[in-house]
Amino acid sequence: MSRMLSLTVVPPALRGWVLPALILLFWWWAVASGWSTSPLLVSPVAVWDRAVQQLTSGELWTALSASLWRNARGFLLGASAGLAVGVLLGWSRWAERLVGPSFHTLKQISLFAWIPMLSMWFGLGDGAKVAFIAMAAFFPMVLNTYEGLRSVPREYLEVGRVYGFGLWQQLTRVIAPSAAPSVFTGVQLALIYSWLATLGSEYLMASGPGIGNTLIDGREHFQMDLVLFGVAVIGLVGYALNAITSALERRLLAWRDRTVARY
């Protein structure tokens, strides 16, 4: 009971930081007290010093900008293609019968199984990496767009017909608003998968700057402070991307809350 009461003292906006703070405190104590002497667990102070060195030397900005640029290109390419294919499959029964079986077969193939083929087609440069990232964003975008369109209640379409809506009005006033939450879920998943694929492509196709290459450098030189710093950067960037898409979704779909509030 006392633990629950002590947690309520923490402001709601900061409660999500309690567990990371405790982990960081235990980590620091384990190294400072000598409880852990393994070279695989360096002090948080060493990781902080490495972060300062990476920031002041500009190495972090070089690696991070390269990774984000690859991620942006792959995400936009894959999500755009996924949206188009998802709309096609969700809108046309004929397209679903023709393309659906092939798509559902391809989505079962592990994403990393495509790397040998992509590296043979595009080499180990940015072309192969962007293609790999685009594939990671493509499949969740197709699936969620398709599900969003197919889950539009038939009653909504009937109401549109009663009001005499044409095809464009049905699409913009009935179908798009109803499918929008699922489509935004696809965007969020596509962005998460594309960021993970960015790191995977840099790690497996190690050429050029990137956060994945930072991890490789730390591993090859047995610099655990560099490895842990890279892991922290990856987690923070992923968190920021997720927070941005969530905020964008709340802003663009704010009409849902207003509609529910009326009733």
C-alpha atoms as a printed R data frame, in Angstrom:
    type eleno elety resid chain resno       x       y       z
1   ATOM     1    CA   MET     A     1   0.000   0.000   0.000
2   ATOM     2    CA   SER     A     2   2.824   2.411   0.877
3   ATOM     3    CA   ARG     A     3   4.452   1.770  -2.487
4   ATOM     4    CA   MET     A     4   1.223   2.621  -4.270
5   ATOM     5    CA   LEU     A     5   0.843   5.805  -2.252
6   ATOM     6    CA   SER     A     6   4.428   6.832  -2.947
7   ATOM     7    CA   LEU     A     7   3.872   6.331  -6.689
8   ATOM     8    CA   THR     A     8   0.863   8.640  -6.640
9   ATOM     9    CA   VAL     A     9   3.140  11.422  -5.408
10  ATOM    10    CA   VAL     A    10   4.959  11.330  -8.772
11  ATOM    11    CA   PRO     A    11   3.255  13.560 -11.369
12  ATOM    12    CA   PRO     A    12   1.431  11.497 -14.036
13  ATOM    13    CA   ALA     A    13   3.620  12.891 -16.814
14  ATOM    14    CA   LEU     A    14   6.745  11.575 -15.066
15  ATOM    15    CA   ARG     A    15   5.538   8.146 -13.952
16  ATOM    16    CA   GLY     A    16   6.775   6.521 -17.141
17  ATOM    17    CA   TRP     A    17  10.312   7.587 -16.200
18  ATOM    18    CA   VAL     A    18  10.287   5.900 -12.785
19  ATOM    19    CA   LEU     A    19  11.300   2.452 -14.056
20  ATOM    20    CA   PRO     A    20  14.098   3.742 -16.354
21  ATOM    21    CA   ALA     A    21  15.426   5.857 -13.488
22  ATOM    22    CA   LEU     A    22  15.479   2.854 -11.140
23  ATOM    23    CA   ILE     A    23  17.248   0.728 -13.768
24  ATOM    24    CA   LEU     A    24  19.823   3.468 -14.316
25  ATOM    25    CA   LEU     A    25  20.363   3.833 -10.580
26  ATOM    26    CA   PHE     A    26  20.836   0.074 -10.132
27  ATOM    27    CA   TRP     A    27  23.193  -0.015 -13.111
28  ATOM    28    CA   TRP     A    28  25.327   2.772 -11.653
29  ATOM    29    CA   TRP     A    29  25.382   1.112  -8.212
30  ATOM    30    CA   ALA     A    30  26.312  -2.308  -9.639
31  ATOM    31    CA   VAL     A    31  29.419  -0.881 -11.332
32  ATOM    32    CA   ALA     A    32  30.409   1.681  -8.681
33  ATOM    33    CA   SER     A    33  30.161  -0.809  -5.800
34  ATOM    34    CA   GLY     A    34  32.157  -3.456  -7.634
35  ATOM    35    CA   TRP     A    35  29.210  -5.854  -7.600
36  ATOM    36    CA   SER     A    36  29.782  -6.318 -11.344
37  ATOM    37    CA   THR     A    37  33.317  -6.211 -12.722
38  ATOM    38    CA   SER     A    38  32.465  -7.545 -16.182
39  ATOM    39    CA   PRO     A    39  33.829  -5.464 -19.077
40  ATOM    40    CA   LEU     A    40  30.467  -6.022 -20.761
41  ATOM    41    CA   LEU     A    41  28.799  -3.715 -18.229
42  ATOM    42    CA   VAL     A    42  30.503  -0.339 -18.240
43  ATOM    43    CA   SER     A    43  29.507   2.561 -16.016
44  ATOM    44    CA   PRO     A    44  26.729   4.953 -17.079
45  ATOM    45    CA   VAL     A    45  29.331   7.679 -16.593
46  ATOM    46    CA   ALA     A    46  31.447   6.087 -19.334
47  ATOM    47    CA   VAL     A    47  28.425   5.968 -21.634
48  ATOM    48    CA   TRP     A    48  27.723   9.639 -20.879
49  ATOM    49    CA   ASP     A    49  31.319  10.554 -21.653
50  ATOM    50    CA   ARG     A    50  31.051   8.679 -24.931
51  ATOM    51    CA   ALA     A    51  27.834  10.554 -25.713
52  ATOM    52    CA   VAL     A    52  29.549  13.891 -25.122
53  ATOM    53    CA   GLN     A    53  32.453  12.824 -27.340
54  ATOM    54    CA   GLN     A    54  30.091  11.726 -30.118
55  ATOM    55    CA   LEU     A    55  28.154  14.981 -29.907
56  ATOM    56    CA   THR     A    56  31.119  17.336 -29.836
57  ATOM    57    CA   SER     A    57  32.993  15.531 -32.620
58  ATOM    58    CA   GLY     A    58  29.946  15.486 -34.898
59  ATOM    59    CA   GLU     A    59  30.096  11.707 -35.360
60  ATOM    60    CA   LEU     A    60  26.607  11.256 -33.939
61  ATOM    61    CA   TRP     A    61  25.043  13.786 -36.321
62  ATOM    62    CA   THR     A    62  26.783  12.199 -39.308
63  ATOM    63    CA   ALA     A    63  25.602   8.712 -38.422
64  ATOM    64    CA   LEU     A    64  22.105   9.727 -37.304
65  ATOM    65    CA   SER     A    65  21.402  11.945 -40.304
66  ATOM    66    CA   ALA     A    66  22.464   9.148 -42.673
67  ATOM    67    CA   SER     A    67  20.175   6.654 -40.921
68  ATOM    68    CA   LEU     A    68  17.204   9.023 -40.791
69  ATOM    69    CA   TRP     A    69  17.613   9.954 -44.457
70  ATOM    70    CA   ARG     A    70  17.599   6.283 -45.469
71  ATOM    71    CA   ASN     A    71  14.618   5.665 -43.187
72  ATOM    72    CA   ALA     A    72  12.660   8.594 -44.641
73  ATOM    73    CA   ARG     A    73  13.208   7.523 -48.238
74  ATOM    74    CA   GLY     A    74  12.388   3.886 -47.585
75  ATOM    75    CA   PHE     A    75   9.351   4.721 -45.458
76  ATOM    76    CA   LEU     A    76   7.862   7.149 -47.988
77  ATOM    77    CA   LEU     A    77   8.418   4.731 -50.847
78  ATOM    78    CA   GLY     A    78   7.063   1.672 -49.028
79  ATOM    79    CA   ALA     A    79   4.157   3.413 -47.288
80  ATOM    80    CA   SER     A    80   3.004   5.136 -50.489
81  ATOM    81    CA   ALA     A    81   3.087   1.886 -52.450
82  ATOM    82    CA   GLY     A    82   1.428   0.059 -49.548
83  ATOM    83    CA   LEU     A    83  -1.360   2.625 -49.356
84  ATOM    84    CA   ALA     A    84  -2.038   2.317 -53.087
85  ATOM    85    CA   VAL     A    85  -2.071  -1.491 -53.035
86  ATOM    86    CA   GLY     A    86  -4.165  -1.558 -49.854
87  ATOM    87    CA   VAL     A    87  -6.761   0.747 -51.404
88  ATOM    88    CA   LEU     A    88  -6.784  -1.383 -54.553
89  ATOM    89    CA   LEU     A    89  -7.303  -4.635 -52.631
90  ATOM    90    CA   GLY     A    90  -9.857  -3.130 -50.282
91  ATOM    91    CA   TRP     A    91 -11.829  -1.369 -52.997
92  ATOM    92    CA   SER     A    92 -11.877  -3.972 -55.756
93  ATOM    93    CA   ARG     A    93 -13.001  -7.562 -55.276
94  ATOM    94    CA   TRP     A    94 -11.519  -8.369 -58.660
95  ATOM    95    CA   ALA     A    95  -8.096  -7.031 -57.624
96  ATOM    96    CA   GLU     A    96  -8.287  -8.961 -54.365
97  ATOM    97    CA   ARG     A    97  -8.905 -12.219 -56.211
98  ATOM    98    CA   LEU     A    98  -6.129 -11.492 -58.705
99  ATOM    99    CA   VAL     A    99  -3.427  -9.979 -56.461
100 ATOM   100    CA   GLY     A   100  -4.473 -11.115 -52.988
101 ATOM   101    CA   PRO     A   101  -3.122 -14.697 -53.079
102 ATOM   102    CA   SER     A   102   0.299 -13.536 -54.296
103 ATOM   103    CA   PHE     A   103   0.454 -10.774 -51.681
104 ATOM   104    CA   HIS     A   104  -0.539 -13.071 -48.815
105 ATOM   105    CA   THR     A   105   2.135 -15.535 -49.932
106 ATOM   106    CA   LEU     A   106   4.872 -12.897 -50.111
107 ATOM   107    CA   LYS     A   107   4.050 -11.472 -46.684
108 ATOM   108    CA   GLN     A   108   4.862 -14.862 -45.115
109 ATOM   109    CA   ILE     A   109   8.486 -14.621 -46.271
110 ATOM   110    CA   SER     A   110  10.836 -13.305 -43.607
111 ATOM   111    CA   LEU     A   111  11.997  -9.812 -44.442
112 ATOM   112    CA   PHE     A   112  15.639 -10.714 -43.908
113 ATOM   113    CA   ALA     A   113  15.345 -13.483 -46.494
114 ATOM   114    CA   TRP     A   114  15.217 -10.762 -49.157
115 ATOM   115    CA   ILE     A   115  18.631  -9.351 -48.280
116 ATOM   116    CA   PRO     A   116  20.729 -11.711 -50.475
117 ATOM   117    CA   MET     A   117  18.520 -10.939 -53.478
118 ATOM   118    CA   LEU     A   118  18.510  -7.189 -52.820
119 ATOM   119    CA   SER     A   119  22.273  -7.102 -52.371
120 ATOM   120    CA   MET     A   120  22.702  -8.916 -55.698
121 ATOM   121    CA   TRP     A   121  20.351  -6.532 -57.467
122 ATOM   122    CA   PHE     A   122  21.431  -3.241 -55.888
123 ATOM   123    CA   GLY     A   123  24.809  -4.001 -54.299
124 ATOM   124    CA   LEU     A   124  25.548  -3.041 -50.690
125 ATOM   125    CA   GLY     A   125  24.968   0.689 -51.060
126 ATOM   126    CA   ASP     A   126  22.000   2.855 -50.200
127 ATOM   127    CA   GLY     A   127  19.867   1.419 -53.008
128 ATOM   128    CA   ALA     A   128  19.629  -1.997 -51.380
129 ATOM   129    CA   LYS     A   129  19.089  -0.504 -47.941
130 ATOM   130    CA   VAL     A   130  16.288   1.796 -49.087
131 ATOM   131    CA   ALA     A   131  14.621  -1.094 -50.928
132 ATOM   132    CA   PHE     A   132  14.820  -3.232 -47.783
133 ATOM   133    CA   ILE     A   133  13.335  -0.438 -45.658
134 ATOM   134    CA   ALA     A   134  10.566   0.127 -48.209
135 ATOM   135    CA   MET     A   135   9.610  -3.544 -48.045
136 ATOM   136    CA   ALA     A   136   9.421  -3.334 -44.251
137 ATOM   137    CA   ALA     A   137   6.992  -0.418 -44.496
138 ATOM   138    CA   PHE     A   138   5.014  -1.850 -47.403
139 ATOM   139    CA   PHE     A   139   3.368  -4.911 -45.843
140 ATOM   140    CA   PRO     A   140   1.874  -3.382 -42.655
141 ATOM   141    CA   MET     A   141   0.606  -0.439 -44.703
142 ATOM   142    CA   VAL     A   142  -1.165  -2.723 -47.172
143 ATOM   143    CA   LEU     A   143  -2.733  -4.894 -44.479
144 ATOM   144    CA   ASN     A   144  -4.058  -2.057 -42.326
145 ATOM   145    CA   THR     A   145  -5.361  -0.064 -45.281
146 ATOM   146    CA   TYR     A   146  -7.099  -3.162 -46.622
147 ATOM   147    CA   GLU     A   147  -8.624  -3.961 -43.221
148 ATOM   148    CA   GLY     A   148  -9.714  -0.354 -42.769
149 ATOM   149    CA   LEU     A   149 -11.578  -0.274 -46.073
150 ATOM   150    CA   ARG     A   150 -13.153  -3.688 -45.611
151 ATOM   151    CA   SER     A   151 -14.308  -2.889 -42.068
152 ATOM   152    CA   VAL     A   152 -16.433   0.103 -43.110
153 ATOM   153    CA   PRO     A   153 -19.920  -0.771 -41.807
154 ATOM   154    CA   ARG     A   154 -22.422  -1.467 -44.557
155 ATOM   155    CA   GLU     A   155 -24.924   0.733 -42.709
156 ATOM   156    CA   TYR     A   156 -22.687   3.768 -43.305
157 ATOM   157    CA   LEU     A   157 -22.678   3.099 -47.025
158 ATOM   158    CA   GLU     A   158 -26.454   2.696 -47.024
159 ATOM   159    CA   VAL     A   159 -26.845   6.058 -45.284
160 ATOM   160    CA   GLY     A   160 -24.653   7.626 -47.946
161 ATOM   161    CA   ARG     A   161 -26.841   6.167 -50.676
162 ATOM   162    CA   VAL     A   162 -29.971   7.478 -48.927
163 ATOM   163    CA   TYR     A   163 -28.477  10.981 -48.980
164 ATOM   164    CA   GLY     A   164 -27.648  10.566 -52.638
165 ATOM   165    CA   PHE     A   165 -23.873  10.590 -52.269
166 ATOM   166    CA   GLY     A   166 -21.903   9.980 -55.418
167 ATOM   167    CA   LEU     A   167 -18.726   7.923 -55.565
168 ATOM   168    CA   TRP     A   168 -16.452  10.807 -54.550
169 ATOM   169    CA   GLN     A   169 -18.729  11.828 -51.663
170 ATOM   170    CA   GLN     A   170 -18.955   8.228 -50.461
171 ATOM   171    CA   LEU     A   171 -15.167   8.027 -50.524
172 ATOM   172    CA   THR     A   172 -14.439  11.328 -48.766
173 ATOM   173    CA   ARG     A   173 -17.368  11.518 -46.344
174 ATOM   174    CA   VAL     A   174 -18.012   7.878 -45.457
175 ATOM   175    CA   ILE     A   175 -15.202   5.490 -46.388
176 ATOM   176    CA   ALA     A   176 -12.121   7.613 -45.679
177 ATOM   177    CA   PRO     A   177 -13.217   8.785 -42.175
178 ATOM   178    CA   SER     A   178 -14.235   5.256 -41.202
179 ATOM   179    CA   ALA     A   179 -11.004   3.680 -42.481
180 ATOM   180    CA   ALA     A   180  -8.699   6.464 -41.222
181 ATOM   181    CA   PRO     A   181  -7.930   4.944 -37.764
182 ATOM   182    CA   SER     A   182  -6.813   1.666 -39.322
183 ATOM   183    CA   VAL     A   183  -4.776   3.505 -41.964
184 ATOM   184    CA   PHE     A   184  -3.016   5.525 -39.270
185 ATOM   185    CA   THR     A   185  -2.247   2.302 -37.434
186 ATOM   186    CA   GLY     A   186  -0.625   1.124 -40.646
187 ATOM   187    CA   VAL     A   187   1.404   4.335 -40.847
188 ATOM   188    CA   GLN     A   188   2.586   3.911 -37.274
189 ATOM   189    CA   LEU     A   189   3.546   0.268 -37.774
190 ATOM   190    CA   ALA     A   190   5.220   1.057 -41.089
191 ATOM   191    CA   LEU     A   191   7.309   3.753 -39.426
192 ATOM   192    CA   ILE     A   192   8.341   1.425 -36.591
193 ATOM   193    CA   TYR     A   193   9.217  -1.418 -38.954
194 ATOM   194    CA   SER     A   194  11.083   0.892 -41.306
195 ATOM   195    CA   TRP     A   195  13.233   2.194 -38.432
196 ATOM   196    CA   LEU     A   196  14.039  -1.361 -37.353
197 ATOM   197    CA   ALA     A   197  14.790  -2.270 -40.970
198 ATOM   198    CA   THR     A   198  17.077   0.763 -41.242
199 ATOM   199    CA   LEU     A   199  19.229  -0.573 -38.423
200 ATOM   200    CA   GLY     A   200  19.076  -4.124 -39.759
201 ATOM   201    CA   SER     A   201  20.136  -3.052 -43.241
202 ATOM   202    CA   GLU     A   202  23.047  -1.028 -41.886
203 ATOM   203    CA   TYR     A   203  24.132  -3.902 -39.702
204 ATOM   204    CA   LEU     A   204  23.898  -6.572 -42.386
205 ATOM   205    CA   MET     A   205  24.987  -4.430 -45.332
206 ATOM   206    CA   ALA     A   206  27.729  -2.530 -43.565
207 ATOM   207    CA   SER     A   207  28.764   0.243 -45.924
208 ATOM   208    CA   GLY     A   208  28.541   3.980 -45.345
209 ATOM   209    CA   PRO     A   209  27.728   5.907 -42.167
210 ATOM   210    CA   GLY     A   210  24.787   5.080 -39.917
211 ATOM   211    CA   ILE     A   211  23.804   4.210 -36.363
212 ATOM   212    CA   GLY     A   212  24.022   0.532 -37.253
213 ATOM   213    CA   ASN     A   213  27.635   1.055 -38.252
214 ATOM   214    CA   THR     A   214  28.241   2.771 -34.910
215 ATOM   215    CA   LEU     A   215  27.218  -0.457 -33.183
216 ATOM   216    CA   ILE     A   216  29.496  -2.436 -35.473
217 ATOM   217    CA   ASP     A   217  32.440  -0.163 -34.661
218 ATOM   218    CA   GLY     A   218  31.793  -0.552 -30.951
219 ATOM   219    CA   ARG     A   219  31.608  -4.327 -31.250
220 ATOM   220    CA   GLU     A   220  34.748  -4.674 -33.365
221 ATOM   221    CA   HIS     A   221  36.820  -2.495 -31.019
222 ATOM   222    CA   PHE     A   222  35.144  -3.930 -27.889
223 ATOM   223    CA   GLN     A   223  33.961  -0.483 -26.804
224 ATOM   224    CA   MET     A   224  30.864  -1.302 -24.779
225 ATOM   225    CA   ASP     A   225  30.294   2.346 -23.961
226 ATOM   226    CA   LEU     A   226  29.910   3.028 -27.698
227 ATOM   227    CA   VAL     A   227  27.594   0.035 -28.141
228 ATOM   228    CA   LEU     A   228  25.367   1.063 -25.222
229 ATOM   229    CA   PHE     A   229  25.347   4.646 -26.432
230 ATOM   230    CA   GLY     A   230  24.211   3.472 -29.875
231 ATOM   231    CA   VAL     A   231  21.469   1.334 -28.339
232 ATOM   232    CA   ALA     A   232  20.249   4.328 -26.298
233 ATOM   233    CA   VAL     A   233  20.158   6.545 -29.394
234 ATOM   234    CA   ILE     A   234  18.204   3.908 -31.317
235 ATOM   235    CA   GLY     A   235  15.638   3.619 -28.531
236 ATOM   236    CA   LEU     A   236  15.231   7.384 -28.169
237 ATOM   237    CA   VAL     A   237  14.793   7.914 -31.905
238 ATOM   238    CA   GLY     A   238  12.233   5.099 -32.070
239 ATOM   239    CA   TYR     A   239  10.362   6.612 -29.136
240 ATOM   240    CA   ALA     A   240  10.397  10.046 -30.782
241 ATOM   241    CA   LEU     A   241   9.093   8.693 -34.098
242 ATOM   242    CA   ASN     A   242   6.277   6.858 -32.318
243 ATOM   243    CA   ALA     A   243   5.393   9.967 -30.293
244 ATOM   244    CA   ILE     A   244   5.294  12.124 -33.435
245 ATOM   245    CA   THR     A   245   2.965   9.768 -35.293
246 ATOM   246    CA   SER     A   246   0.715   9.413 -32.226
247 ATOM   247    CA   ALA     A   247   0.467  13.197 -31.866
248 ATOM   248    CA   LEU     A   248  -0.263  13.543 -35.579
249 ATOM   249    CA   GLU     A   249  -2.980  10.918 -35.354
250 ATOM   250    CA   ARG     A   250  -4.608  12.629 -32.366
251 ATOM   251    CA   ARG     A   251  -4.569  15.945 -34.203
252 ATOM   252    CA   LEU     A   252  -5.887  14.712 -37.546
253 ATOM   253    CA   LEU     A   253  -8.474  12.380 -36.014
254 ATOM   254    CA   ALA     A   254  -9.614  14.729 -33.261
255 ATOM   255    CA   TRP     A   255 -13.056  14.753 -34.888
256 ATOM   256    CA   ARG     A   256 -13.634  11.255 -33.445
257 ATOM   257    CA   ASP     A   257 -13.601  12.566 -29.871
258 ATOM   258    CA   ARG     A   258 -15.817  15.492 -30.772
259 ATOM   259    CA   THR     A   259 -18.289  13.174 -32.493
260 ATOM   260    CA   VAL     A   260 -18.436  10.792 -29.526
261 ATOM   261    CA   ALA     A   261 -18.811  13.719 -27.108
262 ATOM   262    CA   ARG     A   262 -21.993  14.856 -28.868
263 ATOM   263    CA   TYR     A   263 -23.688  11.625 -27.860
